[in-house]
Amino acid sequence: MAYKITEECINCGACEPECPNQAISPGDEIYVIDPDKCTECVGAFEQSQCAAVCPVDACVPDPDHKETREELMEKYRRLHAQ
């Protein structure tokens, strides 16, 4: 499933450069994750980088966007196809 950023976000920006899919961008008040680009870092890293670097644990799995590991890998391949 894609990750989302909760209201606990302190708008520090640590997560944005860590995303291998460029799924994270500044929102009006907090950073946001595009679920169509988020692969939980499947295909690039062993763990979700946004959650790993977030100082306030605001990056969490989004239950509204459940996907299997295989679906996440296919999405990663589509996003990075040349």
C-alpha atoms as one frame of an Amber mdcrd trajectory, in Angstrom:
protein
   0.000   0.000   0.000   1.097   3.533  -0.553   2.245   5.653   2.345   0.660
   8.894   3.441   1.860  11.787   5.549  -0.212  12.578   8.609  -0.954  15.919
  10.240   1.952  15.288  12.615   4.228  16.407   9.750   6.443  19.306  10.842
   7.119  20.310   7.224  10.871  19.695   7.565  11.281  18.299   4.036  13.545
  15.398   5.050  11.370  12.895   3.181  11.116  14.558  -0.221  14.668  13.938
  -1.537  14.658  10.355  -0.208  11.762   9.167  -2.391  13.051   7.162  -5.384
   9.787   7.805  -7.276   9.444  11.550  -6.675   6.071  10.845  -5.050   6.522
  13.392  -2.243   5.889  17.092  -2.684   5.138  20.105  -0.513   1.440  20.614
   0.173  -0.285  23.673   1.569   0.697  22.950   5.169   2.388  19.532   5.150
   4.142  17.334   2.626   1.964  14.949   0.608   2.543  11.611  -1.093   1.055
  10.810  -4.505  -0.337   7.264  -4.104  -0.011   6.690  -7.852   3.775   7.056
  -7.523   4.380   5.538  -4.082   5.691   1.964  -4.114   6.725   1.824  -0.426
  10.223   1.923  -1.951   9.717  -1.619  -3.320  12.155  -1.987  -6.187  14.606
   0.530  -4.752  15.099  -0.084  -1.018  14.341  -2.661   1.664  12.238  -0.211
   3.691  10.234   2.925   3.032  12.728   5.767   3.072  10.233   8.480   3.997
   9.313   6.622   7.183  12.970   5.907   7.931  13.994   9.594   7.848  10.875
  11.222   9.300  11.752  12.713  12.699   8.131  12.637  13.948   6.874   9.354
  12.423   4.369  11.141  10.190   4.878   8.766   7.222   2.563   5.792   7.660
   0.940   3.128   5.463  -2.268   4.377   3.844  -5.035   1.783   4.320  -6.986
   3.380   1.456  -4.315   2.270  -1.034  -3.605  -1.410  -0.422  -1.385  -3.185
  -2.952   0.540  -6.436  -3.004   4.316  -6.488  -3.213   3.987  -7.678  -6.818
   1.698  -4.736  -7.685   4.149  -2.326  -6.048   7.034  -3.820  -8.039   5.083
  -3.505 -11.283   4.272   0.125 -10.468   7.975   0.767  -9.767   8.902  -0.761
 -13.136   6.317   1.394 -14.952   7.530   4.549 -13.226  11.147   3.851 -14.146
  10.705   2.445 -17.668  12.939   4.115 -20.234
